[in-house]
Amino acid sequence: MAHVADQPEGAASLVRPGADDLERAAEAALRPRRLDEFVGQRVVRDQLSLVLEAAKGRGRAPDHVLLSGPAGLGKTTLAMIIAAELGASLRITSGPAIQHAGDLAAVLSSLEEGEVLFLDEVHRLARPAEELLYVAMEDFRVDVVVGKGAGASAIPLTLPPFTVVGATTRAGLLPAPLRDRFGFTAHLDFYSPDELEQVLVRSAGLLGVPLGTDAAAEIASRSRGTPRIANRLLRRVRDWAQVRGDGQLSLMAARAALKVYEVDELGLDRLDRAVLDALCRRFGGGPVGLTTLAVAVGEEPETVETVAEPFLVREGLVGRTPRGRVATSAAWIHLGLTPPTPSGSLFD
């Protein structure tokens, strides 16, 4: 939990930033600051613009906002934009960080009027905190419990109007009472290659690097429909061009750099190909249980299920069946193998 701008003066001289800190700083520098700078998600942008403009016209805090969708599509960026468009400060925390109702009460009681509270991974809030949030979002009130046992009493504390922006990658896990408290809900979809090219051109301009049209199209086609991945690959191509090339982000530089970082023509990385290789070469295409598959590739089952599998399923390379994971014909062909002759449906 932290304010966006809460950085003590001189802190950079006290703590040497790690790789993760530098990566986050690079991503933050590429984030759009206003709604009209945000590329893609046209329907969501139009709807959100109406919500914010109407609230500003009434001089009131807008309804609470719920943003759902896969990671890397811009939920955090939109939360920052909402605060910027409203001219309000932004408080950031996450569901896993709220372990007790008291933790959430402390955050809520410190909010100022009109402030935006961003709750990332809101579906992971502890149940007591969820129940406290219901009342806070609807009635702008929290009950502070004083004392313990039979002598405990609840003191109602009135809160100033504020806006909660919740983000979740798993909207289905949100309890209905919490979901219903959000006045505006939006689902973010994967980006088209054309939209990703626009993201890359904008990011290259901010980074001050020349990006060729062919190179932008090549990077976009390998970015899994995700701006975060597109920007990350752009920075890696920039590194290759700086160290091994002539500084120009050409098509040749893009292909060479992505080969070094093991990102193939479909956007598959090392883990993705390891999963396909295990399915096809070791298990004859499946079906294979998730735990067995994870052991075969040397990863945790949760990593395979949440990191690799969604993209492989979306691309039609892997299927999920009641008996386990199976490789499709497209997976065999992508690995340069001959698909086995089907003796029956693997999806029965």
C-alpha positions as CSV (number, residue, x, y, z in Angstrom):
1,M,0.0,0.0,0.0
2,A,1.4,3.4,-0.9
3,H,0.6,6.7,-2.5
4,V,1.8,6.9,-6.0
5,A,4.1,9.9,-5.3
6,D,5.2,8.8,-1.8
7,Q,9.0,8.6,-2.4
8,P,11.2,10.1,0.3
9,E,13.7,12.6,-0.9
10,G,17.1,11.0,-1.4
11,A,15.7,7.5,-1.2
12,A,17.3,6.6,-4.5
13,S,20.7,7.2,-2.9
14,L,19.9,4.9,0.0
15,V,18.6,1.9,-1.8
16,R,20.1,0.5,-5.0
17,P,17.2,-0.4,-7.3
18,G,17.0,-4.1,-8.3
19,A,16.1,-5.5,-11.7
20,D,12.4,-5.7,-10.9
21,D,12.4,-2.0,-9.7
22,L,14.1,-0.9,-13.0
23,E,11.6,-2.9,-15.0
24,R,8.7,-1.4,-13.2
25,A,10.1,2.1,-13.6
26,A,10.5,1.5,-17.3
27,E,6.9,0.3,-17.6
28,A,5.7,3.3,-15.6
29,A,7.5,5.7,-17.9
30,L,5.6,4.3,-20.9
31,R,2.1,4.5,-19.3
32,P,-0.3,6.9,-20.9
33,R,-1.3,9.7,-18.5
34,R,-4.7,10.6,-20.0
35,L,-7.6,8.8,-21.5
36,D,-7.1,10.2,-25.0
37,E,-3.5,8.8,-24.9
38,F,-4.7,5.3,-24.1
39,V,-4.5,3.0,-27.1
40,G,-7.1,0.3,-27.7
41,Q,-10.1,-0.8,-25.6
42,R,-12.3,1.8,-27.5
43,V,-15.6,0.7,-26.0
44,V,-14.2,0.8,-22.4
45,R,-12.6,4.2,-23.1
46,D,-15.9,5.7,-24.4
47,Q,-17.9,4.3,-21.5
48,L,-15.4,5.4,-18.9
49,S,-15.1,8.9,-20.4
50,L,-18.9,9.3,-20.0
51,V,-18.7,8.2,-16.3
52,L,-15.9,10.6,-15.5
53,E,-17.2,13.6,-17.4
54,A,-20.7,13.2,-15.8
55,A,-19.1,13.0,-12.3
56,K,-17.0,16.0,-12.9
57,G,-20.0,17.9,-14.2
58,R,-21.9,17.1,-11.0
59,G,-18.9,17.9,-8.8
60,R,-19.1,14.4,-7.2
61,A,-17.0,11.3,-6.9
62,P,-17.9,8.9,-9.7
63,D,-19.3,5.4,-9.1
64,H,-16.9,2.7,-8.1
65,V,-15.2,1.0,-11.1
66,L,-14.4,-2.7,-11.6
67,L,-11.8,-3.6,-14.3
68,S,-11.4,-7.2,-15.2
69,G,-9.3,-9.0,-17.8
70,P,-5.9,-10.8,-18.2
71,A,-2.7,-9.3,-16.8
72,G,-0.9,-6.7,-18.8
73,L,-3.8,-5.1,-20.6
74,G,-3.9,-1.8,-18.8
75,K,-6.0,-2.1,-15.6
76,T,-3.5,-0.3,-13.4
77,T,-2.9,2.3,-16.1
78,L,-6.6,3.0,-16.3
79,A,-6.8,3.4,-12.5
80,M,-4.0,6.0,-12.7
81,I,-5.8,7.7,-15.6
82,I,-9.1,7.8,-13.6
83,A,-7.3,9.6,-10.8
84,A,-5.5,12.0,-13.2
85,E,-8.8,12.8,-15.1
86,L,-10.5,13.6,-11.8
87,G,-7.6,15.6,-10.5
88,A,-7.5,13.4,-7.4
89,S,-4.7,11.5,-5.7
90,L,-4.4,7.8,-6.0
91,R,-3.9,5.3,-3.2
92,I,-2.7,1.8,-4.3
93,T,-3.0,-1.5,-2.4
94,S,-4.0,-5.0,-3.3
95,G,-6.2,-7.8,-2.1
96,P,-3.3,-10.0,-0.8
97,A,-2.0,-7.1,1.2
98,I,-5.2,-6.7,3.2
99,Q,-5.1,-9.6,5.6
100,H,-7.5,-8.3,8.2
101,A,-10.5,-6.0,8.3
102,G,-8.5,-3.6,10.5
103,D,-5.9,-3.2,7.7
104,L,-8.6,-2.1,5.3
105,A,-10.3,0.1,8.0
106,A,-6.9,1.9,8.5
107,V,-6.7,2.6,4.7
108,L,-10.3,3.7,4.4
109,S,-10.2,6.0,7.4
110,S,-7.2,7.8,6.0
111,L,-8.8,8.6,2.6
112,E,-9.4,12.2,1.7
113,E,-12.5,13.4,-0.1
114,G,-12.6,12.5,-3.8
115,E,-9.5,10.2,-3.5
116,V,-9.2,7.1,-5.7
117,L,-8.5,3.8,-4.0
118,F,-7.0,1.2,-6.4
119,L,-7.5,-2.4,-5.1
120,D,-5.5,-4.7,-7.4
121,E,-6.5,-8.4,-7.3
122,V,-9.6,-7.4,-5.4
123,H,-10.9,-11.0,-5.6
124,R,-8.2,-12.0,-3.1
125,L,-9.5,-9.9,-0.3
126,A,-10.0,-11.7,3.0
127,R,-13.6,-12.3,3.8
128,P,-13.8,-10.0,6.9
129,A,-12.2,-7.2,4.8
130,E,-14.8,-7.9,2.0
131,E,-17.7,-7.4,4.4
132,L,-16.2,-4.2,5.7
133,L,-15.7,-2.9,2.1
134,Y,-19.4,-3.6,1.3
135,V,-20.5,-1.0,3.8
136,A,-17.7,1.5,3.0
137,M,-18.5,1.5,-0.7
138,E,-22.2,1.8,-0.3
139,D,-22.7,4.0,2.8
140,F,-19.2,5.6,3.1
141,R,-18.9,4.3,6.6
142,V,-16.8,1.9,8.6
143,D,-17.4,0.4,12.0
144,V,-14.3,0.6,14.2
145,V,-14.4,-2.1,16.9
146,V,-13.1,-1.0,20.2
147,G,-12.3,-3.6,22.9
148,K,-12.5,-7.4,22.9
149,G,-14.9,-10.1,23.8
150,A,-18.2,-9.3,25.5
151,G,-17.1,-5.7,26.2
152,A,-16.3,-4.9,22.5
153,S,-18.3,-2.1,20.8
154,A,-18.5,-0.8,17.3
155,I,-18.1,2.9,16.7
156,P,-19.4,4.1,13.3
157,L,-16.9,6.3,11.4
158,T,-18.2,8.4,8.5
159,L,-15.9,8.5,5.4
160,P,-15.7,11.3,2.8
161,P,-16.9,10.3,-0.7
162,F,-14.2,8.4,-2.5
163,T,-14.0,6.0,-5.5
164,V,-12.8,2.4,-5.4
165,V,-11.2,1.1,-8.6
166,G,-11.0,-2.7,-8.4
167,A,-8.9,-4.8,-10.7
168,T,-9.1,-8.5,-11.1
169,T,-7.8,-11.2,-13.4
170,R,-10.5,-13.6,-12.2
171,A,-13.9,-11.9,-12.1
172,G,-15.7,-15.2,-11.5
173,L,-14.1,-15.4,-8.0
174,L,-15.7,-12.1,-6.9
175,P,-18.6,-12.6,-4.6
176,A,-21.9,-11.2,-6.0
177,P,-22.4,-8.7,-3.1
178,L,-19.0,-7.1,-3.8
179,R,-19.4,-7.1,-7.6
180,D,-22.8,-5.4,-7.2
181,R,-21.2,-2.5,-5.3
182,F,-19.4,-1.4,-8.5
183,G,-21.4,1.1,-10.5
184,F,-19.4,0.6,-13.6
185,T,-17.8,-2.7,-14.7
186,A,-15.6,-3.2,-17.8
187,H,-13.8,-6.1,-19.2
188,L,-10.5,-5.5,-21.1
189,D,-9.9,-7.7,-24.2
190,F,-6.6,-8.7,-25.9
191,Y,-5.3,-6.2,-28.4
192,S,-5.2,-6.6,-32.1
193,P,-1.8,-6.4,-33.9
194,D,-2.7,-3.0,-35.3
195,E,-3.4,-1.6,-31.8
196,L,-0.2,-3.1,-30.5
197,E,1.7,-1.4,-33.3
198,Q,0.3,1.9,-32.2
199,V,1.4,1.1,-28.6
200,L,4.9,0.3,-29.9
201,V,5.2,3.5,-32.0
202,R,4.2,5.6,-29.1
203,S,6.6,3.8,-26.7
204,A,9.5,4.0,-29.1
205,G,8.9,7.8,-29.4
206,L,9.0,8.1,-25.6
207,L,12.2,6.0,-25.5
208,G,13.7,8.1,-28.2
209,V,14.5,5.1,-30.5
210,P,13.8,4.8,-34.2
211,L,11.3,2.0,-34.8
212,G,10.8,0.8,-38.4
213,T,7.2,-0.1,-39.5
214,D,8.2,-3.7,-40.3
215,A,9.9,-4.0,-36.9
216,A,6.8,-2.7,-35.1
217,A,4.6,-5.3,-37.0
218,E,7.1,-8.1,-36.1
219,I,7.2,-7.3,-32.4
220,A,3.4,-6.8,-32.3
221,S,2.8,-10.2,-33.9
222,R,4.8,-11.9,-31.1
223,S,3.3,-10.0,-28.2
224,R,0.4,-12.2,-27.3
225,G,-2.1,-9.4,-27.7
226,T,-0.7,-7.7,-24.6
227,P,0.8,-4.2,-24.4
228,R,3.0,-5.0,-21.4
229,I,4.7,-7.8,-23.3
230,A,4.9,-5.6,-26.4
231,N,6.7,-2.9,-24.4
232,R,9.0,-5.4,-22.8
233,L,10.0,-6.9,-26.2
234,L,10.5,-3.4,-27.5
235,R,13.1,-2.7,-24.8
236,R,14.9,-6.0,-25.5
237,V,15.1,-5.2,-29.2
238,R,16.4,-1.8,-28.3
239,D,19.1,-3.4,-26.2
240,W,20.1,-5.8,-29.1
241,A,20.2,-2.9,-31.5
242,Q,22.4,-0.8,-29.2
243,V,24.9,-3.6,-28.3
244,R,25.0,-5.8,-31.5
245,G,23.4,-3.7,-34.2
246,D,23.6,-0.1,-35.5
247,G,21.1,1.4,-33.1
248,Q,18.2,1.1,-35.6
249,L,15.2,-1.0,-34.7
250,S,14.8,-2.6,-38.0
251,L,13.1,-5.8,-39.0
252,M,16.4,-7.7,-38.9
253,A,17.2,-6.3,-35.5
254,A,13.8,-7.3,-34.2
255,R,14.0,-10.9,-35.5
256,A,17.6,-11.3,-34.2
257,A,16.8,-9.9,-30.8
258,L,13.7,-12.1,-30.4
259,K,15.7,-15.1,-31.4
260,V,18.2,-14.4,-28.6
261,Y,15.4,-14.0,-26.1
262,E,13.7,-17.2,-27.3
263,V,10.4,-15.7,-28.5
264,D,9.2,-17.5,-31.6
265,E,7.0,-16.4,-34.4
266,L,3.8,-17.1,-32.5
267,G,5.0,-15.4,-29.3
268,L,5.8,-18.6,-27.5
269,D,8.7,-18.5,-25.0
270,R,10.8,-21.2,-23.4
271,L,8.1,-22.4,-21.0
272,D,5.4,-22.5,-23.7
273,R,7.6,-24.6,-26.0
274,A,8.6,-26.9,-23.1
275,V,5.0,-27.6,-22.3
276,L,4.3,-28.4,-26.0
277,D,7.4,-30.5,-26.3
278,A,6.5,-32.5,-23.2
279,L,3.0,-33.1,-24.4
280,C,4.0,-34.2,-27.9
281,R,7.3,-35.9,-27.5
282,R,7.1,-37.4,-24.0
283,F,3.4,-38.1,-23.7
284,G,2.3,-38.7,-27.3
285,G,0.0,-35.7,-27.3
286,G,-1.8,-36.5,-24.0
287,P,-4.0,-36.4,-22.2
288,V,-1.7,-35.5,-19.3
289,G,-2.6,-34.3,-15.8
290,L,-1.5,-30.8,-14.8
291,T,0.8,-32.0,-12.0
292,T,2.5,-34.5,-14.2
293,L,3.0,-31.9,-17.0
294,A,4.4,-29.4,-14.5
295,V,7.0,-32.0,-13.2
296,A,8.0,-32.8,-16.8
297,V,8.9,-29.1,-17.5
298,G,10.4,-28.4,-14.0
299,E,7.8,-25.8,-13.0
300,E,5.1,-25.5,-10.3
301,P,1.6,-26.6,-11.5
302,E,0.3,-23.0,-10.8
303,T,2.9,-21.5,-13.1
304,V,2.0,-23.8,-15.9
305,E,-1.7,-23.2,-15.4
306,T,-1.6,-19.4,-15.1
307,V,1.4,-18.4,-17.2
308,A,1.7,-20.8,-20.1
309,E,-1.6,-22.5,-20.5
310,P,-4.0,-19.6,-21.1
311,F,-2.1,-18.5,-24.2
312,L,-1.6,-22.0,-25.5
313,V,-5.3,-22.7,-25.2
314,R,-6.2,-19.4,-26.8
315,E,-4.0,-20.1,-29.7
316,G,-5.5,-23.6,-30.2
317,L,-2.3,-25.4,-29.4
318,V,-3.4,-27.1,-26.2
319,G,-6.8,-28.4,-25.1
320,R,-8.2,-29.0,-21.6
321,T,-10.2,-32.2,-21.2
322,P,-11.7,-34.0,-18.2
323,R,-8.8,-36.5,-18.6
324,G,-6.0,-33.8,-18.7
325,R,-4.2,-31.6,-21.2
326,V,-3.9,-32.6,-24.8
327,A,-1.8,-31.2,-27.7
328,T,-3.7,-30.3,-30.8
329,S,-2.6,-30.9,-34.4
330,A,-1.4,-27.3,-34.5
331,A,1.0,-27.9,-31.7
332,W,2.6,-30.9,-33.4
333,I,2.9,-28.9,-36.6
334,H,4.4,-25.9,-34.8
335,L,7.1,-28.1,-33.4
336,G,7.8,-29.5,-36.8
337,L,6.3,-32.9,-36.0
338,T,3.8,-35.1,-37.8
339,P,0.5,-35.2,-35.9
340,P,-0.6,-38.7,-34.9
341,T,-3.5,-40.3,-36.8
342,P,-6.6,-39.7,-34.7
343,S,-8.2,-42.9,-33.4
344,G,-11.0,-41.0,-31.6
345,S,-11.7,-37.6,-30.2
346,L,-9.3,-36.6,-27.4
347,F,-12.0,-34.3,-26.1
348,D,-14.5,-37.1,-25.3
